[in-house]
Amino acid sequence: TYDQVLVFHKIVQFGSFKSAAAELHRTQPAISLAIKKLEEELEVELFDRSGYRPELTAHGKSFFEKSFNVLQGMSEVE
């Protein structure tokens, strides 16, 4: 969904699930759930969560590049 893509981009932009949650005025579990559902729908892992900060996987980088234009287009529509 648009919301899931927005959450994904906020995590990338702010570098953490916690910071994205604060920016979006949501709880961290809500942010994690949105990403979990997105990853399940796409059947890929978008983030490597093994380190201190989440890092984009190869699939995550590809999704970020492809979804950036969609997110920009939706912002223009709004």
DSSP file (Angstrom, degrees, kcal/mol; ACC not computed):
  #  RESIDUE AA STRUCTURE BP1 BP2  ACC     N-H-->O    O-->H-N    N-H-->O    O-->H-N    TCO  KAPPA ALPHA  PHI   PSI    X-CA   Y-CA   Z-CA
    1    1 A T     >        0   0    0      0, 0.0     4,-2.1     0, 0.0     5,-0.2   0.000 360.0 360.0 360.0 165.7    0.0    0.0    0.0
    2    2 A Y  H  >  +     0   0    0      1,-0.2     4,-2.6     2,-0.2     5,-0.2   0.905 360.0  54.9 -57.4 -41.3    1.0    3.6   -0.2
    3    3 A D  H  > S+     0   0    0      1,-0.2     4,-2.6     2,-0.2    -1,-0.2   0.904 106.3  49.9 -61.3 -42.4    1.3    3.7    3.5
    4    4 A Q  H  > S+     0   0    0      2,-0.2     4,-2.5     1,-0.2    -1,-0.2   0.906 111.4  48.6 -63.7 -40.9    3.7    0.8    3.6
    5    5 A V  H  X S+     0   0    0     -4,-2.1     4,-2.4     2,-0.2    -2,-0.2   0.901 111.1  50.9 -65.6 -40.6    5.9    2.5    1.0
    6    6 A L  H  X S+     0   0    0     -4,-2.6     4,-2.2     2,-0.2    -2,-0.2   0.931 110.9  48.1 -61.5 -46.2    5.8    5.7    2.9
    7    7 A V  H  X S+     0   0    0     -4,-2.6     4,-2.2     1,-0.2    -2,-0.2   0.931 110.6  52.3 -59.6 -46.2    6.8    3.9    6.1
    8    8 A F  H  X S+     0   0    0     -4,-2.5     4,-2.0     1,-0.2    -1,-0.2   0.922 110.6  47.0 -55.5 -47.1    9.6    2.1    4.2
    9    9 A H  H  X S+     0   0    0     -4,-2.4     4,-2.9     1,-0.2    -1,-0.2   0.858 109.1  53.8 -67.2 -35.7   11.0    5.4    2.9
   10   10 A K  H  X S+     0   0    0     -4,-2.2     4,-2.9     2,-0.2     6,-0.3   0.891 107.6  51.2 -66.1 -38.3   10.8    7.1    6.3
   11   11 A I  H  X S+     0   0    0     -4,-2.2     4,-2.0     2,-0.2     5,-0.3   0.938 113.3  44.8 -62.8 -45.2   12.9    4.2    7.8
   12   12 A V  H  < S+     0   0    0     -4,-2.0    -2,-0.2    -5,-0.2    -1,-0.2   0.931 115.8  47.9 -62.3 -45.5   15.5    4.7    5.0
   13   13 A Q  H  < S+     0   0    0     -4,-2.9    -2,-0.2     1,-0.2    -1,-0.2   0.904 122.3  31.9 -63.7 -44.2   15.4    8.5    5.4
   14   14 A F  H  < S-     0   0    0     -4,-2.9    -1,-0.2     2,-0.2    -2,-0.2   0.555 102.1-126.7 -97.7  -8.9   15.8    8.5    9.2
   15   15 A G  S  < S+     0   0    0     -4,-2.0     2,-0.3    -5,-0.3    -3,-0.1   0.442  76.0  55.6  85.1  -0.4   17.9    5.4    9.6
   16   16 A S  S  > S-     0   0    0     -6,-0.3     4,-1.9    -5,-0.3    -2,-0.2  -0.995  75.3-122.7-159.5 158.8   15.8    3.5   12.1
   17   17 A F  H  > S+     0   0    0     -2,-0.3     4,-2.3     2,-0.2     5,-0.1   0.885 113.9  53.7 -67.4 -39.1   12.3    2.1   12.8
   18   18 A K  H  > S+     0   0    0      2,-0.2     4,-2.1     1,-0.2    -1,-0.2   0.921 109.7  45.8 -63.3 -45.6   12.1    4.2   16.0
   19   19 A S  H  > S+     0   0    0      1,-0.2     4,-2.3     2,-0.2    -1,-0.2   0.882 112.4  51.3 -66.3 -38.3   12.9    7.5   14.3
   20   20 A A  H  X S+     0   0    0     -4,-1.9     4,-2.2     2,-0.2    -1,-0.2   0.899 108.6  52.4 -64.2 -40.0   10.5    6.7   11.5
   21   21 A A  H  X>S+     0   0    0     -4,-2.3     5,-2.7     1,-0.2     4,-0.6   0.916 110.1  47.8 -61.6 -43.7    7.8    6.0   14.1
   22   22 A A  H ><5S+     0   0    0     -4,-2.1     3,-0.7     1,-0.2    -2,-0.2   0.914 112.1  49.6 -64.3 -42.3    8.4    9.4   15.8
   23   23 A E  H 3<5S+     0   0    0     -4,-2.3    -1,-0.2     1,-0.2    -2,-0.2   0.869 116.8  41.0 -63.7 -37.6    8.3   11.2   12.4
   24   24 A L  H 3<5S-     0   0    0     -4,-2.2    -1,-0.2    -5,-0.2    -2,-0.2   0.424 110.0-121.3 -92.4   0.4    5.0    9.5   11.5
   25   25 A H  T <<5S+     0   0    0     -3,-0.7     2,-0.3    -4,-0.6    -3,-0.2   0.927  72.8 118.7  57.7  48.8    3.5    9.8   15.0
   26   26 A R      < -     0   0    0     -5,-2.7    -1,-0.2    -6,-0.1     2,-0.2  -0.829  69.3 -92.7-132.4 170.7    3.1    6.0   15.3
   27   27 A T     >  -     0   0    0     -2,-0.3     4,-1.7     1,-0.1     5,-0.1  -0.527  32.2-119.2 -83.0 156.0    4.3    3.4   17.6
   28   28 A Q  H  > S+     0   0    0      1,-0.2     4,-2.7     2,-0.2     5,-0.2   0.896 114.3  55.7 -62.8 -40.3    7.4    1.4   16.7
   29   29 A P  H  > S+     0   0    0      0, 0.0     4,-2.4     0, 0.0    -1,-0.2   0.877 105.5  52.8 -60.7 -34.3    5.5   -1.9   16.7
   30   30 A A  H  > S+     0   0    0      2,-0.2     4,-2.0     1,-0.2    -2,-0.2   0.889 110.4  47.4 -65.9 -38.4    3.1   -0.4   14.1
   31   31 A I  H  X S+     0   0    0     -4,-1.7     4,-2.0     2,-0.2     5,-0.2   0.926 112.4  49.1 -66.7 -45.6    6.0    0.6   11.9
   32   32 A S  H  X S+     0   0    0     -4,-2.7     4,-2.6     1,-0.2    -2,-0.2   0.898 110.7  50.7 -61.1 -41.1    7.6   -2.9   12.3
   33   33 A L  H  X S+     0   0    0     -4,-2.4     4,-2.6     2,-0.2     5,-0.2   0.900 107.4  53.1 -65.5 -40.9    4.2   -4.5   11.4
   34   34 A A  H  X S+     0   0    0     -4,-2.0     4,-2.0     1,-0.2    -1,-0.2   0.910 113.3  43.7 -60.0 -42.6    3.8   -2.4    8.3
   35   35 A I  H  X S+     0   0    0     -4,-2.0     4,-2.9     2,-0.2     5,-0.2   0.891 111.1  54.0 -71.2 -39.4    7.3   -3.4    7.0
   36   36 A K  H  X S+     0   0    0     -4,-2.6     4,-2.2     1,-0.2    -2,-0.2   0.930 110.9  46.4 -59.3 -45.1    6.7   -7.1    8.0
   37   37 A K  H  X S+     0   0    0     -4,-2.6     4,-2.5     2,-0.2    -1,-0.2   0.899 112.0  50.9 -64.8 -40.4    3.5   -7.1    5.9
   38   38 A L  H  X S+     0   0    0     -4,-2.0     4,-2.4    -5,-0.2     5,-0.2   0.927 111.0  48.1 -62.1 -44.9    5.2   -5.4    3.0
   39   39 A E  H  X>S+     0   0    0     -4,-2.9     4,-1.5     1,-0.2     5,-1.4   0.881 111.8  50.4 -63.8 -37.9    8.1   -7.9    3.1
   40   40 A E  H  <5S+     0   0    0     -4,-2.2    -2,-0.2    -5,-0.2    -1,-0.2   0.911 111.0  48.4 -65.9 -41.8    5.6  -10.8    3.2
   41   41 A E  H  <5S+     0   0    0     -4,-2.5    -2,-0.2     1,-0.2    -1,-0.2   0.895 118.7  39.1 -64.7 -40.4    3.6   -9.4    0.2
   42   42 A L  H  <5S-     0   0    0     -4,-2.4    -1,-0.2     2,-0.2    -2,-0.2   0.654 102.3-135.3 -82.7 -16.3    6.8   -8.9   -1.8
   43   43 A E  T  <5S+     0   0    0     -4,-1.5     2,-0.3     1,-0.2    -3,-0.2   0.844  70.7  96.6  60.1  38.1    8.3  -12.2   -0.5
   44   44 A V  S   <S-     0   0    0     -5,-1.4     2,-0.5    -6,-0.2    -1,-0.2  -0.972  78.1-112.1-145.0 158.2   11.7  -10.6    0.1
   45   45 A E        -     0   0    0     -2,-0.3    15,-0.4     1,-0.1    14,-0.3  -0.841  24.8-175.2 -91.0 127.9   13.5   -9.1    3.0
   46   46 A L        +     0   0    0     -2,-0.5    11,-2.1     1,-0.2     2,-0.4   0.750  68.0  41.2 -92.0 -28.2   14.0   -5.3    2.5
   47   47 A F  E     -A   56   0A   0      9,-0.3     2,-0.7    13,-0.1     9,-0.2  -0.950  67.7-140.2-125.0 142.0   16.1   -4.7    5.6
   48   48 A D  E     -A   55   0A   0      7,-3.8     7,-2.2    -2,-0.4     3,-0.4  -0.905  22.0-177.3 -92.1 115.4   19.0   -6.6    7.3
   49   49 A R        +     0   0    0     -2,-0.7    -1,-0.1     5,-0.2     7,-0.0   0.212  53.7 100.1-100.9  14.4   18.2   -6.2   10.9
   50   50 A S  S    S+     0   0    0      5,-0.1    -1,-0.2     3,-0.0     2,-0.1   0.721  76.8  58.7 -76.2 -20.6   21.3   -8.0   12.3
   51   51 A G  S    S-     0   0    0     -3,-0.4     4,-0.0     2,-0.3     0, 0.0  -0.258 102.6 -89.7 -98.1-172.5   23.2   -4.8   13.1
   52   52 A Y  S    S+     0   0    0     -2,-0.1    -1,-0.0     1,-0.1    -3,-0.0   0.912 115.0  34.0 -64.5 -43.8   22.5   -1.8   15.3
   53   53 A R  S    S-     0   0    0    -37,-0.1    -2,-0.3   -36,-0.0     2,-0.2  -0.870  98.0-102.8-111.5 146.1   20.7    0.1   12.5
   54   54 A P        -     0   0    0      0, 0.0     2,-0.4     0, 0.0    -5,-0.2  -0.487  37.8-158.5 -67.9 135.4   18.6   -1.6    9.8
   55   55 A E  E     -A   48   0A   0     -7,-2.2    -7,-3.8    -2,-0.2     2,-0.2  -0.905  21.2-109.2-114.2 142.5   20.5   -1.8    6.5
   56   56 A L  E     -A   47   0A   0     -2,-0.4    -9,-0.3    -9,-0.2     2,-0.1  -0.481  29.4-141.5 -68.3 136.7   18.9   -2.2    3.1
   57   57 A T     >  -     0   0    0    -11,-2.1     4,-2.6    -2,-0.2     5,-0.2  -0.309  36.1 -93.8 -81.4 178.0   19.3   -5.6    1.4
   58   58 A A  H  > S+     0   0    0      1,-0.2     4,-2.1     2,-0.2     5,-0.2   0.908 132.5  48.4 -60.4 -41.2   19.9   -5.8   -2.3
   59   59 A H  H  > S+     0   0    0    -14,-0.3     4,-2.8     1,-0.2    -1,-0.2   0.894 109.7  53.2 -64.4 -39.3   16.1   -6.3   -2.7
   60   60 A G  H  > S+     0   0    0    -15,-0.4     4,-2.5     2,-0.2    -2,-0.2   0.903 108.4  49.0 -62.7 -42.3   15.6   -3.3   -0.4
   61   61 A K  H  X S+     0   0    0     -4,-2.6     4,-2.2     2,-0.2    -1,-0.2   0.917 113.0  47.3 -63.5 -43.5   17.8   -1.1   -2.5
   62   62 A S  H  X S+     0   0    0     -4,-2.1     4,-2.2     1,-0.2    -2,-0.2   0.921 113.3  47.9 -63.9 -44.5   16.0   -2.1   -5.7
   63   63 A F  H  X S+     0   0    0     -4,-2.8     4,-2.8     1,-0.2     5,-0.2   0.895 109.6  54.1 -63.9 -39.9   12.6   -1.6   -4.2
   64   64 A F  H  X S+     0   0    0     -4,-2.5     4,-1.4     1,-0.2    -2,-0.2   0.938 110.2  46.0 -59.7 -48.0   13.7    1.9   -2.9
   65   65 A E  H  X S+     0   0    0     -4,-2.2     4,-0.6     1,-0.2    -1,-0.2   0.910 117.5  43.0 -62.5 -43.3   14.8    3.0   -6.3
   66   66 A K  H  X S+     0   0    0     -4,-2.2     4,-0.6     1,-0.2     3,-0.2   0.847 116.4  46.5 -73.3 -34.4   11.6    1.7   -8.0
   67   67 A S  H  X S+     0   0    0     -4,-2.8     4,-2.6    -5,-0.2     5,-0.2   0.658  93.5  78.6 -84.4 -15.2    9.2    3.0   -5.4
   68   68 A F  H  X S+     0   0    0     -4,-1.4     4,-2.4    -5,-0.2    -1,-0.2   0.922  94.9  47.2 -59.3 -45.5   10.8    6.4   -5.1
   69   69 A N  H  X S+     0   0    0     -4,-0.6     4,-2.5    -3,-0.2    -1,-0.2   0.873 111.2  51.7 -64.9 -37.3    9.1    7.6   -8.3
   70   70 A V  H  X S+     0   0    0     -4,-0.6     4,-2.3     2,-0.2    -2,-0.2   0.931 110.5  48.1 -63.8 -45.5    5.7    6.2   -7.1
   71   71 A L  H  X S+     0   0    0     -4,-2.6     4,-1.9     1,-0.2    -2,-0.2   0.903 112.0  49.4 -63.6 -41.6    6.0    8.0   -3.8
   72   72 A Q  H  X S+     0   0    0     -4,-2.4     4,-2.0    -5,-0.2    -1,-0.2   0.916 110.3  51.3 -62.4 -43.6    6.9   11.3   -5.5
   73   73 A G  H  X S+     0   0    0     -4,-2.5     4,-1.9     1,-0.2    -2,-0.2   0.887 109.0  50.0 -61.6 -40.4    4.0   10.9   -7.9
   74   74 A M  H  X S+     0   0    0     -4,-2.3     4,-2.2     2,-0.2    -1,-0.2   0.877 108.2  53.5 -67.0 -37.2    1.6   10.4   -5.0
   75   75 A S  H  < S+     0   0    0     -4,-1.9    -1,-0.2     1,-0.2    -2,-0.2   0.894 108.6  49.9 -63.1 -39.2    2.9   13.5   -3.2
   76   76 A E  H  < S+     0   0    0     -4,-2.0    -1,-0.2     1,-0.2    -2,-0.2   0.885 109.4  51.6 -66.7 -38.7    2.3   15.5   -6.3
   77   77 A V  H  <        0   0    0     -4,-1.9    -2,-0.2     1,-0.3    -1,-0.2   0.900 360.0 360.0 -64.3 -41.4   -1.3   14.2   -6.6
   78   78 A E     <        0   0    0     -4,-2.2    -1,-0.3    -5,-0.1    -2,-0.2   0.512 360.0 360.0 -64.6 360.0   -2.0   15.1   -3.0
